[in-house]
């Protein structure tokens, strides 16, 4: 997996609970509210900043990655970049600032806040804080550059920084570069990086190949995409579930539903189990290609293998069954779906209700409307207006 900033989450409550055992007593003999809870509930940017600063050496706060990320994220949302700078620069002067893993977090936090220069300066000046610089911090800085990609900047960084700071790039480094080049649309340059990776004695992994295959398929350069697939297999690198899904999506997009289904059937023979994404793509592929019966057969086969449909599969089935005029089956599936508290989009529900009304199934149409009104949170009156006009 490419180096990335983990998504901001609410706090790790095991740490919160632990902190409550160490919270000092206050004058009214009640336990002081743990710092993590205070940070979570504070909404005023200045108060949030001062609260975090007051706990700058509290390891229960500083080592809680989610609390740290949430604080910086909210300060960035309030555009208080001055507070972010003061907070993070202070952290770099404390004992934790001598740990590369901690500095990597600071680099990524600066990056997520859009403070690219501060992130790079943190990497360039690590030695000033007595922190050893390795490929881990190099990868973090490179990842920050890809958040706001610029070809010249990334190329310059890759060309000069490793030799200047004695960093030897690893497979993660190359994968980050390849992914960024693909996202910018420089597929040929990404291919050159793949060759350079090979020349460096590093073995491209399934992430490397999948990233490139996906990019070439998306740009309709399927000959190269197929060639990369074959090259990957010849090199002894087995496709992952994601790789299979990328190829199945490509086949479906080109109207090759039968080929997509063949690949779906091949997967278990290669000890690779399809997932709901795989089935949803093949089902949709058959519907779009004009084979609704085959779509239903794939859906039934999925049930036979103990897979349970998720909302996306229900959405696909109901939508295309209604388009194919099979509103009775669409009604049964929609009823089942909404009773599980899953709701297809209102355009699909409108198509279903309209089809039921045209067939004279008013009671069924009203039942669907009743289920729609039970949604939590409810649809707005404006959203429901087109649906109500059908009845």
C-alpha angles and dihedrals in degrees: 000000000000118000106266142159108261114240115270109258134175115270128296100256094201086066090045092053091047091052092055090066091059100041110122120239120253129215095272089058092247121125114260110250107261114258093239091058090048092052091048094052099040112102103170108095096216093047090046090053094049091046092054092045090052088057096042091124097036102112091200087064103032095046092046099097094193095051090048094049093044092052094050091044092054093046089051090050088055089048091237095144089154089064091047092052094048092046097049096039089053091051090055091060093055125084092266088061089074092063114089093211090058093047089050087058091051091050091052093045090054089048095051090049088055093248096131097160091053090050093052093044088054090055094044093048100044092114090060088067095045093253122142115235119220138158089282093068090038089057091049092053091046090050090053090055090054092056088073099021121208117172097215094047094048093046091049091049093050093045101048112018101066094055094040094054100030095247121155110209117232133200091277090057093053092044091053091050094046093048092050094048090049092050090051090050097247095130097157091053089049089054090052089053088054089055091047089051090054091047090052089061094251120132114229110233133211090274090057094051096041092052092052096041091051092049095049092047091050090053090048092245091131096155090066091040091055090045091054090050091053092044090051092053093045089053089056095251108137119217116250127221088265091054091052091048091050091054094044090051089051092051092048091049089055093050093252096134094152092053090048089052091049089054090048090054091046095055098077090049087059090048092254117128118212118231134210090277090057094049093044092054094049092046091050090045093058093046093050092045090054100256105116092159091058090048088055091048091054089049091051092046089052089056090048089059091053095254114145117215117241128210093276092056091047089049092051094046096046094044097050096038088058091047088052090052094250095128095150092063089039089054093052092049094044091051091050091047097050093045085061087056091252116128127199115218116281094247089062093044090050090052090051095047091047090051092049092049092050089052091050094248095136096153091055091047090052091048090055090049090051091053091048089056090055093063116125114240090028125235113255121254089248092054092049096046097089090046094051091050090065094063 
